[in-house]
Amino acid sequence: MATVADEALLLALLNSAPLVDGVPADELADDAMAGTWLGAHVPWSGPVPAADLREARAALQAVVRGQASPESLAPLLDGVVRRPELTADGLEWRLDGDSVAVRAVLAWDALRVDAPGRLRPCANDECALFLLDRSRANNARWCSMAVCGNRMKARRHYERVRNA
């Protein structure tokens, strides 16, 4: 099961390429921006893997949108090994080859298994963001009710009034 922190990391990675006033933006455009993004989401030291993060984001976005199969995530998991470790508290699993991309893929898989259909793209075609629906009814459609939800409802209302 994914931790809440890993789910938040996955959602932040998926949403790191928003549309701002209809113009695509990229929070991982270069190493400096990716370093700032990493610092905001995970403790990180060492070189900033901006290209790896962009690759992971693109692969995960395509899978969540249904444009690619989960097998397309396999290159992100190359070299990752999960091994058991006994501690005073019991058995813990450790990852060799852990990275932000690996954590995001594992969080995606845990959500796929434990909360199927709850991670999805915003229903607004003019939005590039994703949402993790935590509602009981699992019927959230927009990344933000205040932004996309309001816009979509206003459009539908305008169309009904115009066509009436």
N, C-alpha and C positions, 0 to 999 in steps of 0.2 A: 504494500500500500504506500502510495506517495505521501510525503509529508505536506503540510499546508505550505511550507516554505518552497518546496519543489514545485508544487502546483502554481504558486505565485510566480516563480522563476519561469516556468513554461509559458504562462500567460503573458508575462512581460516580454519574453523573447518573441512570441508570436505577434505581439502588438508593437514591436520596435520599428515597424515601418508603416506608420499611419499616413493617412491623407490629411493634410492641414490646409483648409480652405481649397480643397480639390486638388492640391499639389502633393505628390508623393514626397514623404520625408523619410529619412533613414537615420535612426539613432546609432547605427553601427557602420556608418559610411566610411570612417577611417579609424586608425588605431586610437587616436585621441578621444574621439566620440565613444568608441567601444570601451575604452578604459573608464570613461565617466559612467557609462551604462553599467559596466561590471561592478564598479565601486558602489553604485546605488543598489545593486541586487544581491551581490555575494561578496564575501571577503576574497580578495584576489591579490596575488603578488606574482610578479614575473611578467613575461611577455604577454601582450594582449593579442588573443587569437581572433582578430576582427573577421578575417576571411572565413575561419572555421565557424564562427557564430552566424555569419550571413548564410553560409551553406546549410547549417542546421536549421536556421529559421525558414529558409525556402523549402527544405524537405518537409519539415513539420507542417508548414502552412498548406502545402500541396496535399499531404495526407489528411489533415483535418478537413479540408475542403472537398475531399473525395476525388481529387484530380490525380492522385498517385496511390499506389498500394503501400501498405506498411513495409513491404520488403525493401522499398526505396530508402528506408532508414538504416539498413544494414551497414553501409559504410561508416556511419557515425558511431557504430559500436565495435569497429575493428580494434582488436587488442584488449578489449575489456574482459576482465575475468572477475567473477564473484567467488569469494572464498570464505569458508566459515572460520570463525575465530571464537574460541572459548574465553570468556571473561568471568570475573567474580559474579556478575549478574546473569550469566547464562551464555547462550549462543548468539553471536552477532555476525552479520554478513558484511564483509568489506569488499570494496571495489578496487581493483587494480586497473589503472587507466581512467580514473574518474575525471570528468571535465564538466563544464557547463552544458555542453551538447548532450553528453551521456545522461546527466541528471534530468534534462528536459525530455529526452526520449523515454527514460524510465518513468517519469511523471505522466507522460502521455499514455504509456501502456497501462499504468495503474488506473488512470481515469477511464481508459477504454474498458478495462475489466470491472472495476468497482462502481463506476458511474457512467455507463454507456450512454452516448448521445448528449451528454451535458456540456462537453467542450465542442463549440461550433462557431462558425463565422457569424458576424452580425447579419441580420436579415436585410439591412439597408445595402442595396447594390452599390451605392456610392461611398461605402465605408470599407476600409481594409482591416478593421479590427475583429478580434475574436472575443468570445465571452465564455465564462464557466458558469453555467446555470446552477445555482444552489437553491432555487425555489423548490418547494415541495411538489408542485404540479409539473415541474420541468417544462414550463411553457414560455420562458423568457426568450425574446426574439432579438433584442437589440443590445449592443454593447453598453449603451447608456439610455435610459428612459428619457432623461432630460435633453439629450441631444438627438440621437437617431430615432428614438421612439416618438418624440414630439414631432420631428420632421415628417416621419412616415404617416403619422396620424393626421397631421395638417394637410399633407398631400392628398390622402384619401378623402378627407372632408372637402377639400377644394374640388376634387373631381366629382364627388357626389352632388355638390351644390351647382357646379358648372353644367353637369349633364341633366339636372332636374328641370 
